[in-house]
Amino acid sequence: MSQSSSPRPMALAFDVFGTVVDWRTSITQESAGFLQRIGRDDVDPAAFADAWRFRYIEVMAAYRTSNRGYVTLDVLHREMLDATLRAQDIDPTTLDEAMLSDWNTAWHRLDPWPDSVEGLTRLKAGLPIVTLSNGNIALMLEMARRAGLPWDAILGAEVTRVYKPDPQAYLGTAEILGLAPQQLCLVAAHHSDLAAARAAGLLTAYISRSNEYGGRTAPDAGAAQDWDWSADSLTGLAAQWGP
């Protein structure tokens, strides 16, 4: 845990997947049930969850270089689900559409890390807290209500119409909040996200989530920097900024 001499921010913007919620455990558990329903319980659900999530990295990279108009993360998640199924020799066109839709919205039902609700509540007592996620509003809203995440506002890709790590994702969020970039702090468990936020002028707070990838090294570990603040939990971050 490290504290910073940087000026206190005026608001906190949070990455959500992996930082606030444990996507891997939740998607693994849900996928296990769906794989059993389609008679493919021979597929490792944790490996399936990883494959589905890691397609996200590829899709975001391709999205930035394409001329494709904005679509929600729900749409992209479904495309990634179909591709992940095909990689297991499962043709999604042969499966029940209602079931596939429910499987895709597993991303709406992610459980928070044990410290998240308490940490966010404590942080919110001193600063506005908003999402700065690539998740769309319907996804973020359902997740927040289910998990008890006390956001002051749900912002992010669907509001700015660009996906992180595009600089406008960060700058647009600061502008919506009426803040200069240096008055907004991104809180995230991902070094690459924080690096993009810092390049756009934001303050940065790193939250270590060593179990996000099942104990394996994070794919962006090489992007680590000396962030303005760092902690091993959201409650730990809250302790640096107040009681």
Buried (B, 14 or more C-beta within 10 A) or exposed (E): EEEBEBEEBBBBBBBBBBBBBBBBBBBBBBBBEBBEEBEBEEBBBBEBBBBBBBBBEEBBEEBEEEEEEEEBBBEBBBEBBBBBBEEBEBEBEEBEEEEBEBBBBBBBBBBBBEBBBBBBBBBBEEBBBBBBBBBBBBBBBBBBEEBEBEBBBBBBBBBBEBBBBBBBBBBBBBBEBEBEBBBBBBBBBBBBBBBBBBEBBBBBBBBBBEEBBEEEEBEBEEBBEEBBBBBBBBBBBBBBBEE
